[in-house]
Amino acid sequence: MKSARLARIDSKLPRRGFAMVTITVVDEHGFTHHYAPVETPTGALRDAVTLMHLHSTASDAAAAPTEVEAG
């Protein structure tokens, strides 16, 4: 089984307590948007990922009670 290779960041490594983040987004029309790498504090990264999970429609659907449970 082949392992996926991660893209290499051409710049220096992030400072201690920071992470280099590259965001790729696929919108509702199927267009892919790539954002430049940004160095961000790891706490801010964790908060952003948490917010995205909380507002995700996929997680909303998974958390919603089914008709059998509700009725």
N, CA, C and O atoms as a Tripos MOL2 file, in Angstrom:
@<TRIPOS>MOLECULE
protein
  284   283    71     0     0
PROTEIN
NO_CHARGES

@<TRIPOS>ATOM
      1 N           0.8420   -1.1700    0.0000 N.3       1 MET1
      2 CA          0.0000    0.0000    0.0000 C.3       1 MET1
      3 C           0.8890    1.2360    0.0000 C.2       1 MET1
      4 O           1.7800    1.3610    0.8400 O.2       1 MET1
      5 N           0.6520    2.1510   -0.9390 N.am      2 LYS2
      6 CA          1.4550    3.3670   -1.0160 C.3       2 LYS2
      7 C           0.9790    4.3720    0.0200 C.2       2 LYS2
      8 O          -0.2180    4.4910    0.2850 O.2       2 LYS2
      9 N           1.9220    5.0860    0.5980 N.am      3 SER3
     10 CA          1.5430    6.1410    1.5280 C.3       3 SER3
     11 C           1.4920    7.4610    0.7790 C.2       3 SER3
     12 O           2.2730    7.6860   -0.1460 O.2       3 SER3
     13 N           0.5780    8.3290    1.1730 N.am      4 ALA4
     14 CA          0.4390    9.6350    0.5350 C.3       4 ALA4
     15 C           1.6030   10.5220    0.9450 C.2       4 ALA4
     16 O           2.0280   10.5210    2.1000 O.2       4 ALA4
     17 N           2.1070   11.2720   -0.0100 N.am      5 ARG5
     18 CA          3.1930   12.1970    0.2890 C.3       5 ARG5
     19 C           2.6120   13.5750    0.5480 C.2       5 ARG5
     20 O           1.7540   14.0470   -0.1970 O.2       5 ARG5
     21 N           3.0730   14.2030    1.5850 N.am      6 LEU6
     22 CA          2.6270   15.5490    1.9070 C.3       6 LEU6
     23 C           3.4580   16.5670    1.1400 C.2       6 LEU6
     24 O           4.6390   16.3520    0.8680 O.2       6 LEU6
     25 N           2.8190   17.6740    0.8000 N.am      7 ALA7
     26 CA          3.5310   18.7380    0.0940 C.3       7 ALA7
     27 C           4.5940   19.3250    1.0120 C.2       7 ALA7
     28 O           4.3670   19.5150    2.2060 O.2       7 ALA7
     29 N           5.7210   19.5990    0.4520 N.am      8 ARG8
     30 CA          6.8130   20.1720    1.2140 C.3       8 ARG8
     31 C           6.7080   21.6940    1.1830 C.2       8 ARG8
     32 O           6.4780   22.2820    0.1260 O.2       8 ARG8
     33 N           6.8740   22.3190    2.3250 N.am      9 ILE9
     34 CA          6.8510   23.7750    2.4040 C.3       9 ILE9
     35 C           8.2520   24.2780    2.1010 C.2       9 ILE9
     36 O           9.2250   23.8540    2.7240 O.2       9 ILE9
     37 N           8.3450   25.1940    1.1280 N.am     10 ASP10
     38 CA          9.6520   25.6640    0.6840 C.3      10 ASP10
     39 C          10.3180   26.6310    1.6580 C.2      10 ASP10
     40 O          11.5290   26.8390    1.5880 O.2      10 ASP10
     41 N           9.5530   27.2170    2.5550 N.am     11 SER11
     42 CA         10.1300   28.1840    3.4800 C.3      11 SER11
     43 C          10.7130   27.4780    4.7040 C.2      11 SER11
     44 O          10.6960   26.2510    4.8030 O.2      11 SER11
     45 N          11.2210   28.2720    5.6180 N.am     12 LYS12
     46 CA         11.7960   27.7020    6.8460 C.3      12 LYS12
     47 C          10.7140   27.0730    7.7150 C.2      12 LYS12
     48 O           9.5220   27.2820    7.4900 O.2      12 LYS12
     49 N          11.1320   26.3200    8.6840 N.am     13 LEU13
     50 CA         10.2020   25.6980    9.6200 C.3      13 LEU13
     51 C           9.5900   26.7630   10.5230 C.2      13 LEU13
     52 O          10.2090   27.8010   10.7570 O.2      13 LEU13
     53 N           8.3830   26.5210   11.0350 N.am     14 PRO14
     54 CA          7.7610   27.5060   11.9150 C.3      14 PRO14
     55 C           8.4830   27.6060   13.2560 C.2      14 PRO14
     56 O           9.1990   26.6960   13.6730 O.2      14 PRO14
     57 N           8.2700   28.7290   13.9080 N.am     15 ARG15
     58 CA          8.8420   28.9310   15.2440 C.3      15 ARG15
     59 C           8.1780   27.9830   16.2350 C.2      15 ARG15
     60 O           7.1290   27.4080   15.9470 O.2      15 ARG15
     61 N           8.7910   27.8260   17.3940 N.am     16 ARG16
     62 CA          8.2430   26.9770   18.4490 C.3      16 ARG16
     63 C           6.8660   27.5050   18.8570 C.2      16 ARG16
     64 O           6.6990   28.6980   19.1120 O.2      16 ARG16
     65 N           5.8870   26.6060   18.9150 N.am     17 GLY17
     66 CA          4.5250   26.9870   19.2860 C.3      17 GLY17
     67 C           3.6870   27.4660   18.1080 C.2      17 GLY17
     68 O           2.5360   27.8630   18.2860 O.2      17 GLY17
     69 N           4.2540   27.4320   16.9110 N.am     18 PHE18
     70 CA          3.5580   27.8560   15.7070 C.3      18 PHE18
     71 C           3.4970   26.7020   14.7230 C.2      18 PHE18
     72 O           4.2250   25.7190   14.8650 O.2      18 PHE18
     73 N           2.6350   26.8190   13.7320 N.am     19 ALA19
     74 CA          2.5240   25.8100   12.6830 C.3      19 ALA19
     75 C           2.4120   26.5100   11.3390 C.2      19 ALA19
     76 O           1.8370   27.5930   11.2390 O.2      19 ALA19
     77 N           2.9670   25.8820   10.3010 N.am     20 MET20
     78 CA          2.7920   26.3750    8.9450 C.3      20 MET20
     79 C           1.5310   25.6970    8.4040 C.2      20 MET20
     80 O           1.4250   24.4710    8.4000 O.2      20 MET20
     81 N           0.5850   26.5080    7.9520 N.am     21 VAL21
     82 CA         -0.7130   25.9990    7.5210 C.3      21 VAL21
     83 C          -0.9680   26.4260    6.0800 C.2      21 VAL21
     84 O          -0.7940   27.5920    5.7280 O.2      21 VAL21
     85 N          -1.3760   25.4820    5.2600 N.am     22 THR22
     86 CA         -1.8240   25.7630    3.9040 C.3      22 THR22
     87 C          -3.2530   25.2820    3.8000 C.2      22 THR22
     88 O          -3.5550   24.1450    4.1620 O.2      22 THR22
     89 N          -4.1330   26.1340    3.3100 N.am     23 ILE23
     90 CA         -5.5480   25.7900    3.2440 C.3      23 ILE23
     91 C          -5.9530   25.6040    1.7870 C.2      23 ILE23
     92 O          -5.6420   26.4310    0.9310 O.2      23 ILE23
     93 N          -6.6450   24.5150    1.5240 N.am     24 THR24
     94 CA         -7.2200   24.2500    0.2180 C.3      24 THR24
     95 C          -8.7170   24.0550    0.4100 C.2      24 THR24
     96 O          -9.1510   23.2600    1.2440 O.2      24 THR24
     97 N          -9.4980   24.7890   -0.3690 N.am     25 VAL25
     98 CA        -10.9500   24.7790   -0.2280 C.3      25 VAL25
     99 C         -11.5800   24.3920   -1.5560 C.2      25 VAL25
    100 O         -11.1820   24.8900   -2.6090 O.2      25 VAL25
    101 N         -12.5620   23.5020   -1.5040 N.am     26 VAL26
    102 CA        -13.3770   23.1910   -2.6740 C.3      26 VAL26
    103 C         -14.7530   23.7790   -2.4060 C.2      26 VAL26
    104 O         -15.4160   23.4050   -1.4390 O.2      26 VAL26
    105 N         -15.1870   24.7130   -3.2760 N.am     27 ASP27
    106 CA        -16.4690   25.3780   -3.0480 C.3      27 ASP27
    107 C         -17.6300   24.5920   -3.6420 C.2      27 ASP27
    108 O         -17.4410   23.5190   -4.2150 O.2      27 ASP27
    109 N         -18.8380   25.1430   -3.4970 N.am     28 GLU28
    110 CA        -20.0440   24.4530   -3.9380 C.3      28 GLU28
    111 C         -20.1250   24.2530   -5.4480 C.2      28 GLU28
    112 O         -20.9330   23.4560   -5.9240 O.2      28 GLU28
    113 N         -19.2970   24.9700   -6.2010 N.am     29 HIS29
    114 CA        -19.2700   24.8350   -7.6570 C.3      29 HIS29
    115 C         -18.1670   23.8860   -8.1250 C.2      29 HIS29
    116 O         -17.9970   23.6690   -9.3240 O.2      29 HIS29
    117 N         -17.4250   23.3260   -7.1800 N.am     30 GLY30
    118 CA        -16.3560   22.4020   -7.5200 C.3      30 GLY30
    119 C         -15.0240   23.0730   -7.7980 C.2      30 GLY30
    120 O         -14.0630   22.4060   -8.1810 O.2      30 GLY30
    121 N         -14.9520   24.3940   -7.6110 N.am     31 PHE31
    122 CA        -13.6940   25.1060   -7.8160 C.3      31 PHE31
    123 C         -12.7930   24.9170   -6.6000 C.2      31 PHE31
    124 O         -13.2580   24.9430   -5.4600 O.2      31 PHE31
    125 N         -11.5180   24.7310   -6.8510 N.am     32 THR32
    126 CA        -10.5420   24.5500   -5.7840 C.3      32 THR32
    127 C          -9.7640   25.8450   -5.5950 C.2      32 THR32
    128 O          -9.2520   26.4210   -6.5550 O.2      32 THR32
    129 N          -9.6800   26.2900   -4.3570 N.am     33 HIS33
    130 CA         -8.9550   27.5140   -4.0120 C.3      33 HIS33
    131 C          -7.8000   27.1350   -3.0980 C.2      33 HIS33
    132 O          -8.0000   26.4810   -2.0740 O.2      33 HIS33
    133 N          -6.5920   27.5460   -3.4690 N.am     34 HIS34
    134 CA         -5.4030   27.2830   -2.6660 C.3      34 HIS34
    135 C          -4.9510   28.6000   -2.0470 C.2      34 HIS34
    136 O          -4.8160   29.6060   -2.7440 O.2      34 HIS34
    137 N          -4.7220   28.5900   -0.7530 N.am     35 TYR35
    138 CA         -4.2550   29.7790   -0.0500 C.3      35 TYR35
    139 C          -2.7840   29.6120    0.2920 C.2      35 TYR35
    140 O          -2.3210   28.5040    0.5650 O.2      35 TYR35
    141 N          -2.0670   30.7040    0.2760 N.am     36 ALA36
    142 CA         -0.6360   30.6820    0.5560 C.3      36 ALA36
    143 C          -0.3950   30.1980    1.9930 C.2      36 ALA36
    144 O          -1.2200   30.4340    2.8760 O.2      36 ALA36
    145 N           0.7260   29.5280    2.2210 N.am     37 PRO37
    146 CA          1.0410   29.0820    3.5860 C.3      37 PRO37
    147 C           1.1340   30.2720    4.5430 C.2      37 PRO37
    148 O           1.6170   31.3450    4.1820 O.2      37 PRO37
    149 N           0.6680   30.0580    5.7480 N.am     38 VAL38
    150 CA          0.7160   31.0950    6.7760 C.3      38 VAL38
    151 C           1.2270   30.4650    8.0660 C.2      38 VAL38
    152 O           0.8840   29.3260    8.3840 O.2      38 VAL38
    153 N           2.0360   31.1960    8.8000 N.am     39 GLU39
    154 CA          2.5190   30.7340   10.0960 C.3      39 GLU39
    155 C           1.5540   31.2450   11.1540 C.2      39 GLU39
    156 O           1.3190   32.4480   11.2600 O.2      39 GLU39
    157 N           0.9980   30.3320   11.9340 N.am     40 THR40
    158 CA         -0.0110   30.7100   12.9190 C.3      40 THR40
    159 C           0.2580   29.9910   14.2410 C.2      40 THR40
    160 O           0.8120   28.8910   14.2440 O.2      40 THR40
    161 N          -0.1250   30.5970   15.3510 N.am     41 PRO41
    162 CA          0.0320   29.9100   16.6360 C.3      41 PRO41
    163 C          -0.7900   28.6210   16.6570 C.2      41 PRO41
    164 O          -1.8940   28.5750   16.1150 O.2      41 PRO41
    165 N          -0.2500   27.5810   17.2820 N.am     42 THR42
    166 CA         -0.9490   26.3000   17.2930 C.3      42 THR42
    167 C          -2.3000   26.4030   18.0060 C.2      42 THR42
    168 O          -3.2380   25.6950   17.6400 O.2      42 THR42
    169 N          -2.4180   27.2580   19.0020 N.am     43 GLY43
    170 CA         -3.6980   27.4480   19.6880 C.3      43 GLY43
    171 C          -4.7530   28.0200   18.7630 C.2      43 GLY43
    172 O          -5.9090   27.5980   18.8000 O.2      43 GLY43
    173 N          -4.3650   28.9830   17.9290 N.am     44 ALA44
    174 CA         -5.3010   29.5670   16.9550 C.3      44 ALA44
    175 C          -5.7220   28.5190   15.9370 C.2      44 ALA44
    176 O          -6.8760   28.4920   15.5110 O.2      44 ALA44
    177 N          -4.7970   27.6630   15.5500 N.am     45 LEU45
    178 CA         -5.1060   26.5890   14.6040 C.3      45 LEU45
    179 C          -6.1200   25.6200   15.2190 C.2      45 LEU45
    180 O          -7.0920   25.2420   14.5650 O.2      45 LEU45
    181 N          -5.8950   25.2220   16.4610 N.am     46 ARG46
    182 CA         -6.8410   24.3210   17.1360 C.3      46 ARG46
    183 C          -8.2230   24.9620   17.2460 C.2      46 ARG46
    184 O          -9.2350   24.2990   17.0200 O.2      46 ARG46
    185 N          -8.2690   26.2680   17.5960 N.am     47 ASP47
    186 CA         -9.5500   26.9680   17.7090 C.3      47 ASP47
    187 C         -10.2760   27.0170   16.3690 C.2      47 ASP47
    188 O         -11.4880   26.8070   16.3090 O.2      47 ASP47
    189 N          -9.5380   27.2940   15.2960 N.am     48 ALA48
    190 CA        -10.1490   27.3740   13.9650 C.3      48 ALA48
    191 C         -10.7100   26.0290   13.5320 C.2      48 ALA48
    192 O         -11.8110   25.9610   12.9860 O.2      48 ALA48
    193 N          -9.9640   24.9630   13.7720 N.am     49 VAL49
    194 CA        -10.4410   23.6260   13.3990 C.3      49 VAL49
    195 C         -11.6700   23.2620   14.2290 C.2      49 VAL49
    196 O         -12.6150   22.6730   13.7050 O.2      49 VAL49
    197 N         -11.6670   23.6000   15.4930 N.am     50 THR50
    198 CA        -12.8230   23.3370   16.3510 C.3      50 THR50
    199 C         -14.0490   24.0720   15.8340 C.2      50 THR50
    200 O         -15.1310   23.4890   15.7580 O.2      50 THR50
    201 N         -13.8970   25.3500   15.4750 N.am     51 LEU51
    202 CA        -15.0230   26.1190   14.9390 C.3      51 LEU51
    203 C         -15.5470   25.5180   13.6450 C.2      51 LEU51
    204 O         -16.7580   25.4400   13.4370 O.2      51 LEU51
    205 N         -14.6350   25.0930   12.7750 N.am     52 MET52
    206 CA        -15.0770   24.4840   11.5230 C.3      52 MET52
    207 C         -15.8560   23.2080   11.7770 C.2      52 MET52
    208 O         -16.8480   22.9480   11.0960 O.2      52 MET52
    209 N         -15.4270   22.4040   12.7440 N.am     53 HIS53
    210 CA        -16.1540   21.1790   13.0800 C.3      53 HIS53
    211 C         -17.5280   21.5070   13.6750 C.2      53 HIS53
    212 O         -18.5160   20.8430   13.3620 O.2      53 HIS53
    213 N         -17.5870   22.5220   14.5250 N.am     54 LEU54
    214 CA        -18.8520   22.8930   15.1490 C.3      54 LEU54
    215 C         -19.8620   23.4050   14.1350 C.2      54 LEU54
    216 O         -21.0640   23.1830   14.2860 O.2      54 LEU54
    217 N         -19.3800   24.0930   13.0970 N.am     55 HIS55
    218 CA        -20.2730   24.6770   12.0980 C.3      55 HIS55
    219 C         -20.4250   23.8190   10.8520 C.2      55 HIS55
    220 O         -21.0720   24.2310    9.8890 O.2      55 HIS55
    221 N         -19.8450   22.6540   10.8620 N.am     56 SER56
    222 CA        -19.9000   21.7640    9.7080 C.3      56 SER56
    223 C         -21.2960   21.1710    9.5550 C.2      56 SER56
    224 O         -21.8960   20.7130   10.5270 O.2      56 SER56
    225 N         -21.8050   21.1860    8.3260 N.am     57 THR57
    226 CA        -23.1160   20.5780    8.0870 C.3      57 THR57
    227 C         -23.0410   19.0720    8.2490 C.2      57 THR57
    228 O         -24.0310   18.4410    8.6190 O.2      57 THR57
    229 N         -21.8790   18.4840    7.9780 N.am     58 ALA58
    230 CA        -21.7290   17.0360    8.1530 C.3      58 ALA58
    231 C         -21.8490   16.6590    9.6210 C.2      58 ALA58
    232 O         -22.4890   15.6620    9.9560 O.2      58 ALA58
    233 N         -21.2410   17.4480   10.5000 N.am     59 SER59
    234 CA        -21.3360   17.1250   11.9220 C.3      59 SER59
    235 C         -22.7280   17.4390   12.4510 C.2      59 SER59
    236 O         -23.1980   16.7760   13.3760 O.2      59 SER59
    237 N         -23.4100   18.4610   11.8680 N.am     60 ASP60
    238 CA        -24.7870   18.7570   12.2630 C.3      60 ASP60
    239 C         -25.6920   17.5810   11.9360 C.2      60 ASP60
    240 O         -26.5370   17.1990   12.7450 O.2      60 ASP60
    241 N         -25.5180   17.0070   10.7490 N.am     61 ALA61
    242 CA        -26.3480   15.8780   10.3300 C.3      61 ALA61
    243 C         -26.0730   14.6570   11.2010 C.2      61 ALA61
    244 O         -26.9930   13.9110   11.5360 O.2      61 ALA61
    245 N         -24.8240   14.4520   11.5650 N.am     62 ALA62
    246 CA        -24.4710   13.3080   12.3930 C.3      62 ALA62
    247 C         -25.0300   13.4540   13.8110 C.2      62 ALA62
    248 O         -25.3650   12.4600   14.4550 O.2      62 ALA62
    249 N         -25.1290   14.6970   14.2950 N.am     63 ALA63
    250 CA        -25.6020   14.9290   15.6580 C.3      63 ALA63
    251 C         -27.1230   14.9940   15.7450 C.2      63 ALA63
    252 O         -27.6830   14.8640   16.8330 O.2      63 ALA63
    253 N         -27.8030   15.1950   14.6080 N.am     64 ALA64
    254 CA        -29.2650   15.3220   14.6180 C.3      64 ALA64
    255 C         -29.9080   13.9700   14.9120 C.2      64 ALA64
    256 O         -29.4570   12.9440   14.4030 O.2      64 ALA64
    257 N         -30.9590   13.9640   15.7300 N.am     65 PRO65
    258 CA        -31.6460   12.6990   16.0120 C.3      65 PRO65
    259 C         -32.3650   12.1910   14.7680 C.2      65 PRO65
    260 O         -32.8670   12.9830   13.9710 O.2      65 PRO65
    261 N         -32.4140   10.9010   14.6060 N.am     66 THR66
    262 CA        -33.1250   10.3120   13.4730 C.3      66 THR66
    263 C         -34.6240   10.3070   13.7900 C.2      66 THR66
    264 O         -35.0190   10.5570   14.9280 O.2      66 THR66
    265 N         -35.4540   10.0220   12.7840 N.am     67 GLU67
    266 CA        -36.9050    9.9900   12.9900 C.3      67 GLU67
    267 C         -37.2960    8.9240   14.0020 C.2      67 GLU67
    268 O         -38.2360    9.1160   14.7730 O.2      67 GLU67
    269 N         -36.5920    7.8150   14.0060 N.am     68 VAL68
    270 CA        -36.8990    6.7380   14.9360 C.3      68 VAL68
    271 C         -36.6150    7.1820   16.3760 C.2      68 VAL68
    272 O         -37.4100    6.9360   17.2820 O.2      68 VAL68
    273 N         -35.4570    7.8470   16.5690 N.am     69 GLU69
    274 CA        -35.0950    8.3110   17.9110 C.3      69 GLU69
    275 C         -36.0160    9.4330   18.3640 C.2      69 GLU69
    276 O         -36.3920    9.4960   19.5350 O.2      69 GLU69
    277 N         -36.3860   10.3290   17.4330 N.am     70 ALA70
    278 CA        -37.1920   11.4850   17.7930 C.3      70 ALA70
    279 C         -38.6610   11.1130   18.0570 C.2      70 ALA70
    280 O         -39.3360   11.7890   18.8320 O.2      70 ALA70
    281 N         -39.1550   10.0520   17.4230 N.am     71 GLY71
    282 CA        -40.5650    9.7970   17.4390 C.3      71 GLY71
    283 C         -41.0600    8.7660   18.3190 C.2      71 GLY71
    284 O         -42.2640    8.5160   18.3620 O.2      71 GLY71
@<TRIPOS>BOND
     1     1     2 1
     2     2     3 1
     3     3     4 2
     4     3     5 am
     5     5     6 1
     6     6     7 1
     7     7     8 2
     8     7     9 am
     9     9    10 1
    10    10    11 1
    11    11    12 2
    12    11    13 am
    13    13    14 1
    14    14    15 1
    15    15    16 2
    16    15    17 am
    17    17    18 1
    18    18    19 1
    19    19    20 2
    20    19    21 am
    21    21    22 1
    22    22    23 1
    23    23    24 2
    24    23    25 am
    25    25    26 1
    26    26    27 1
    27    27    28 2
    28    27    29 am
    29    29    30 1
    30    30    31 1
    31    31    32 2
    32    31    33 am
    33    33    34 1
    34    34    35 1
    35    35    36 2
    36    35    37 am
    37    37    38 1
    38    38    39 1
    39    39    40 2
    40    39    41 am
    41    41    42 1
    42    42    43 1
    43    43    44 2
    44    43    45 am
    45    45    46 1
    46    46    47 1
    47    47    48 2
    48    47    49 am
    49    49    50 1
    50    50    51 1
    51    51    52 2
    52    51    53 am
    53    53    54 1
    54    54    55 1
    55    55    56 2
    56    55    57 am
    57    57    58 1
    58    58    59 1
    59    59    60 2
    60    59    61 am
    61    61    62 1
    62    62    63 1
    63    63    64 2
    64    63    65 am
    65    65    66 1
    66    66    67 1
    67    67    68 2
    68    67    69 am
    69    69    70 1
    70    70    71 1
    71    71    72 2
    72    71    73 am
    73    73    74 1
    74    74    75 1
    75    75    76 2
    76    75    77 am
    77    77    78 1
    78    78    79 1
    79    79    80 2
    80    79    81 am
    81    81    82 1
    82    82    83 1
    83    83    84 2
    84    83    85 am
    85    85    86 1
    86    86    87 1
    87    87    88 2
    88    87    89 am
    89    89    90 1
    90    90    91 1
    91    91    92 2
    92    91    93 am
    93    93    94 1
    94    94    95 1
    95    95    96 2
    96    95    97 am
    97    97    98 1
    98    98    99 1
    99    99   100 2
   100    99   101 am
   101   101   102 1
   102   102   103 1
   103   103   104 2
   104   103   105 am
   105   105   106 1
   106   106   107 1
   107   107   108 2
   108   107   109 am
   109   109   110 1
   110   110   111 1
   111   111   112 2
   112   111   113 am
   113   113   114 1
   114   114   115 1
   115   115   116 2
   116   115   117 am
   117   117   118 1
   118   118   119 1
   119   119   120 2
   120   119   121 am
   121   121   122 1
   122   122   123 1
   123   123   124 2
   124   123   125 am
   125   125   126 1
   126   126   127 1
   127   127   128 2
   128   127   129 am
   129   129   130 1
   130   130   131 1
   131   131   132 2
   132   131   133 am
   133   133   134 1
   134   134   135 1
   135   135   136 2
   136   135   137 am
   137   137   138 1
   138   138   139 1
   139   139   140 2
   140   139   141 am
   141   141   142 1
   142   142   143 1
   143   143   144 2
   144   143   145 am
   145   145   146 1
   146   146   147 1
   147   147   148 2
   148   147   149 am
   149   149   150 1
   150   150   151 1
   151   151   152 2
   152   151   153 am
   153   153   154 1
   154   154   155 1
   155   155   156 2
   156   155   157 am
   157   157   158 1
   158   158   159 1
   159   159   160 2
   160   159   161 am
   161   161   162 1
   162   162   163 1
   163   163   164 2
   164   163   165 am
   165   165   166 1
   166   166   167 1
   167   167   168 2
   168   167   169 am
   169   169   170 1
   170   170   171 1
   171   171   172 2
   172   171   173 am
   173   173   174 1
   174   174   175 1
   175   175   176 2
   176   175   177 am
   177   177   178 1
   178   178   179 1
   179   179   180 2
   180   179   181 am
   181   181   182 1
   182   182   183 1
   183   183   184 2
   184   183   185 am
   185   185   186 1
   186   186   187 1
   187   187   188 2
   188   187   189 am
   189   189   190 1
   190   190   191 1
   191   191   192 2
   192   191   193 am
   193   193   194 1
   194   194   195 1
   195   195   196 2
   196   195   197 am
   197   197   198 1
   198   198   199 1
   199   199   200 2
   200   199   201 am
   201   201   202 1
   202   202   203 1
   203   203   204 2
   204   203   205 am
   205   205   206 1
   206   206   207 1
   207   207   208 2
   208   207   209 am
   209   209   210 1
   210   210   211 1
   211   211   212 2
   212   211   213 am
   213   213   214 1
   214   214   215 1
   215   215   216 2
   216   215   217 am
   217   217   218 1
   218   218   219 1
   219   219   220 2
   220   219   221 am
   221   221   222 1
   222   222   223 1
   223   223   224 2
   224   223   225 am
   225   225   226 1
   226   226   227 1
   227   227   228 2
   228   227   229 am
   229   229   230 1
   230   230   231 1
   231   231   232 2
   232   231   233 am
   233   233   234 1
   234   234   235 1
   235   235   236 2
   236   235   237 am
   237   237   238 1
   238   238   239 1
   239   239   240 2
   240   239   241 am
   241   241   242 1
   242   242   243 1
   243   243   244 2
   244   243   245 am
   245   245   246 1
   246   246   247 1
   247   247   248 2
   248   247   249 am
   249   249   250 1
   250   250   251 1
   251   251   252 2
   252   251   253 am
   253   253   254 1
   254   254   255 1
   255   255   256 2
   256   255   257 am
   257   257   258 1
   258   258   259 1
   259   259   260 2
   260   259   261 am
   261   261   262 1
   262   262   263 1
   263   263   264 2
   264   263   265 am
   265   265   266 1
   266   266   267 1
   267   267   268 2
   268   267   269 am
   269   269   270 1
   270   270   271 1
   271   271   272 2
   272   271   273 am
   273   273   274 1
   274   274   275 1
   275   275   276 2
   276   275   277 am
   277   277   278 1
   278   278   279 1
   279   279   280 2
   280   279   281 am
   281   281   282 1
   282   282   283 1
   283   283   284 2
@<TRIPOS>SUBSTRUCTURE
     1 MET1         2 RESIDUE 1 A MET
     2 LYS2         6 RESIDUE 1 A LYS
     3 SER3        10 RESIDUE 1 A SER
     4 ALA4        14 RESIDUE 1 A ALA
     5 ARG5        18 RESIDUE 1 A ARG
     6 LEU6        22 RESIDUE 1 A LEU
     7 ALA7        26 RESIDUE 1 A ALA
     8 ARG8        30 RESIDUE 1 A ARG
     9 ILE9        34 RESIDUE 1 A ILE
    10 ASP10       38 RESIDUE 1 A ASP
    11 SER11       42 RESIDUE 1 A SER
    12 LYS12       46 RESIDUE 1 A LYS
    13 LEU13       50 RESIDUE 1 A LEU
    14 PRO14       54 RESIDUE 1 A PRO
    15 ARG15       58 RESIDUE 1 A ARG
    16 ARG16       62 RESIDUE 1 A ARG
    17 GLY17       66 RESIDUE 1 A GLY
    18 PHE18       70 RESIDUE 1 A PHE
    19 ALA19       74 RESIDUE 1 A ALA
    20 MET20       78 RESIDUE 1 A MET
    21 VAL21       82 RESIDUE 1 A VAL
    22 THR22       86 RESIDUE 1 A THR
    23 ILE23       90 RESIDUE 1 A ILE
    24 THR24       94 RESIDUE 1 A THR
    25 VAL25       98 RESIDUE 1 A VAL
    26 VAL26      102 RESIDUE 1 A VAL
    27 ASP27      106 RESIDUE 1 A ASP
    28 GLU28      110 RESIDUE 1 A GLU
    29 HIS29      114 RESIDUE 1 A HIS
    30 GLY30      118 RESIDUE 1 A GLY
    31 PHE31      122 RESIDUE 1 A PHE
    32 THR32      126 RESIDUE 1 A THR
    33 HIS33      130 RESIDUE 1 A HIS
    34 HIS34      134 RESIDUE 1 A HIS
    35 TYR35      138 RESIDUE 1 A TYR
    36 ALA36      142 RESIDUE 1 A ALA
    37 PRO37      146 RESIDUE 1 A PRO
    38 VAL38      150 RESIDUE 1 A VAL
    39 GLU39      154 RESIDUE 1 A GLU
    40 THR40      158 RESIDUE 1 A THR
    41 PRO41      162 RESIDUE 1 A PRO
    42 THR42      166 RESIDUE 1 A THR
    43 GLY43      170 RESIDUE 1 A GLY
    44 ALA44      174 RESIDUE 1 A ALA
    45 LEU45      178 RESIDUE 1 A LEU
    46 ARG46      182 RESIDUE 1 A ARG
    47 ASP47      186 RESIDUE 1 A ASP
    48 ALA48      190 RESIDUE 1 A ALA
    49 VAL49      194 RESIDUE 1 A VAL
    50 THR50      198 RESIDUE 1 A THR
    51 LEU51      202 RESIDUE 1 A LEU
    52 MET52      206 RESIDUE 1 A MET
    53 HIS53      210 RESIDUE 1 A HIS
    54 LEU54      214 RESIDUE 1 A LEU
    55 HIS55      218 RESIDUE 1 A HIS
    56 SER56      222 RESIDUE 1 A SER
    57 THR57      226 RESIDUE 1 A THR
    58 ALA58      230 RESIDUE 1 A ALA
    59 SER59      234 RESIDUE 1 A SER
    60 ASP60      238 RESIDUE 1 A ASP
    61 ALA61      242 RESIDUE 1 A ALA
    62 ALA62      246 RESIDUE 1 A ALA
    63 ALA63      250 RESIDUE 1 A ALA
    64 ALA64      254 RESIDUE 1 A ALA
    65 PRO65      258 RESIDUE 1 A PRO
    66 THR66      262 RESIDUE 1 A THR
    67 GLU67      266 RESIDUE 1 A GLU
    68 VAL68      270 RESIDUE 1 A VAL
    69 GLU69      274 RESIDUE 1 A GLU
    70 ALA70      278 RESIDUE 1 A ALA
    71 GLY71      282 RESIDUE 1 A GLY
